[in-house]
């Protein structure tokens, strides 16, 4: 073979191999979501958002409305859809009680925040296990085609959660709970594994401060704010007459309506914290962790790295009309009673109100009986259990005691008046009453 022919053959084979490999790589990625593809520049900073609503049911409309609103803020300000993970039950938009099917609003006469949302985890997939797995970029979950946060050492992560809560826990649908010690353990592990540069968490729940107080280290590059301190309710707002439910929660509405109208590269996390703390009048908004991060601009967490300000969204100022979050079901029923037009409806609503009040009294009496048995003849100890303020939580004692109460006595996730009673379980553990003794008391008081 001549040298010329050999050269031509080599060129032809090289061209064929190059083109074939290009086709191979393109076809290999055709069906792979963008968030699963290898990052082209590992030194480039990416922004991620995890948004979760931990409740279901029409009575909890506001939580999914909050989550949808947060999604719109992240998307509008440039966080790519593939970098936003949304967890919500998705039983509100087309609920039979929704007078505007397909529409969810977070402000009276506000825009449809449900439009265009892409929900990654819904119904029975909204669990505390999935929440932590998504946040930490669980490989098994990703291999099964589920979206997770595949962040690296240069990335920023923004997390916002909204639902009911109590001392040391936040609630999820299907009778599940995420305890503070499990959340903090995951955050520490992510820091050790260099899965982020900085992280910010906004938590809306009653007693949400207990998720971080004396638990979140100040040296792992995480900053958190909460709707309430460790021992008080957060507050629902915007009771809607047409929908007969609350449209939002005060803390969540305040930070999101602020983000809607401000240029995110001109306002710091600290300034937003101060605004929200001032506007949230009935609970004490808190901050935890590495507070130096609060000097960063909002655009570092609530927008994409290539943020360009969008036109401000300024909604008409409307009185929030707040109610304690754990009292929202009762407040909504009383509101419906005021607007009921016929006697049959009024009588039915009065019965429902009486049932809720009776349930609240039964839950309180159940806890009183448990405390009485667990403390025995120690009157001083009984009084301390009922008079102590917030204290550090002994999770080794508290979690099994909590779970048994939840199983045998009342569904804590659905019996909102039970949330506050959990503080007495914390106090008994703090009194060094053995968990076995508390559990024995629970078993005797709450028969199967």
VENQUIWO-V995854 format. One record per backbone hydrogen bond with DSSP energy under -1.0 kcal/mol. CO is the residue of the C=O (numbers start at 1). NH is the residue of the N-H. If there is no record, write none. Layout:
BEGIN
CO,NH
CO,NH
END
This chain:
BEGIN
2,6
3,7
4,8
5,9
6,10
7,11
8,12
9,13
10,14
11,15
12,16
13,17
14,18
15,19
16,20
17,21
18,22
19,23
20,24
21,25
22,26
23,27
24,28
25,29
29,32
33,36
34,37
41,44
46,156
48,158
49,85
50,160
51,87
52,162
57,60
58,61
60,63
61,65
62,66
63,67
64,68
65,69
66,70
67,71
68,72
69,73
70,74
71,75
72,76
73,77
74,79
75,78
77,304
80,83
81,84
83,49
85,51
86,120
86,121
87,53
92,95
93,102
95,98
100,103
104,113
107,110
114,117
121,88
122,125
123,126
125,127
127,131
128,132
129,133
130,134
131,135
132,136
133,138
134,137
134,149
138,142
139,143
140,144
141,146
142,145
148,150
149,151
152,155
155,197
155,198
156,48
157,200
158,50
159,202
160,52
161,204
162,54
164,171
166,169
168,180
169,166
170,178
176,172
178,170
179,183
180,184
181,185
182,186
183,187
184,188
185,189
186,190
187,191
188,192
189,193
190,195
191,194
198,157
199,223
200,159
201,225
202,161
203,227
204,163
205,208
207,210
208,211
209,212
209,213
212,215
212,216
221,199
222,290
223,201
224,288
225,203
226,286
229,209
232,207
234,325
235,250
236,323
237,248
238,247
240,244
245,240
248,237
249,253
250,254
251,255
252,256
253,257
254,258
255,259
256,260
258,262
260,313
263,266
264,299
267,298
268,272
269,273
270,274
271,275
272,276
273,277
274,278
275,279
276,280
279,281
286,226
288,224
289,291
290,293
292,295
293,296
294,270
296,269
297,300
298,301
298,302
304,307
320,238
323,236
324,327
325,328
327,331
328,332
329,333
330,334
331,335
332,336
333,337
334,338
335,339
342,346
343,347
344,348
345,349
346,350
347,351
348,352
349,353
350,354
351,355
352,356
353,357
354,358
355,359
356,360
357,361
358,362
359,363
360,364
361,365
362,366
363,367
364,368
365,369
366,370
367,371
368,372
369,373
370,374
371,375
372,376
375,378
377,379
378,382
379,383
380,384
381,385
382,386
384,388
393,395
394,398
395,399
397,401
398,402
399,403
400,404
401,405
402,406
403,407
404,408
405,409
405,410
410,412
411,415
414,416
415,418
419,422
420,423
421,424
422,426
423,427
424,428
425,429
426,430
427,431
428,433
429,432
434,438
435,439
436,440
437,441
438,442
439,443
440,444
441,445
442,446
END
